Amino acid sequence: MSLEVPRTGYAKGRTTRAEILDEAMKLFGEVGYRNASLREVASRVGISHPGLMHHFANKAVLLAAVLERRDEVDGLELQSDLDGGLDFFAALARVAERNASRAGIVELYVNLSAEATATDHPAHEYFQRRYADLLGHAATAFSALRDAGRLRPGVDPATAARLTIAAMDGLQVQWLLEVDGAGERVDMSAALGALHRSLLLD
């Protein structure tokens, strides 16, 4: 008698896990991490609370998995753009362009990054590392432009890096707030590109 576990069981488990991550991402974006409950996530997926905890032991573990999944997807897309010949800033503009079609992800990061300024938030260290990494990559790219004689005189690479990240964050907030506005929503990618052009020599 075979003791092999049917592969359909594994496939179903992976599918359920993916559904949990998708619904958790949406809920964390809608109400924030602190106001979200595992029972609500389970209800949205159509499973029991114990069934959800079979995959994720607690809410902090679920949050970490959501962020890890998003980083994996976003990292692959960013690297693909870089491998395709785009420079770092053009690749960032592409990130902003893609985000314009996925409001849930923008909402997730806007809400969580604000919540995570509290030192007791489970994503506090994650966002500290994330910002440090982004600033480091941007500063390195601006330093290379300065060395190539393309950065405007007087522009400090580290300051330009902070302006870039601040602009990305601020544009996302504006974009979310304009969803029900009377005018057109801000073009995040175009605005980010305009900022970079203002920092560079023609």
Secondary structure, 3 states (H helix, E strand, C coil): CCCCCCHHHHHHHHHHHHHHHHHHHHHHHHHCCCCCCHHHHHHHHCCCHHHHHHHCCCHHHHHHHHHHHHHHHHHHHHHHHHHCCCCHHHHHHHHHHHHCCCHHHHHHHHHHHHHCCCCCCCCHHHHHHHHHHHHHHHHHHHHHHHHCCCECCCCCHHHHHHHHHHHHHHHHHHHHHCCCCCCCCCCHHHHHHHHHHHHECC
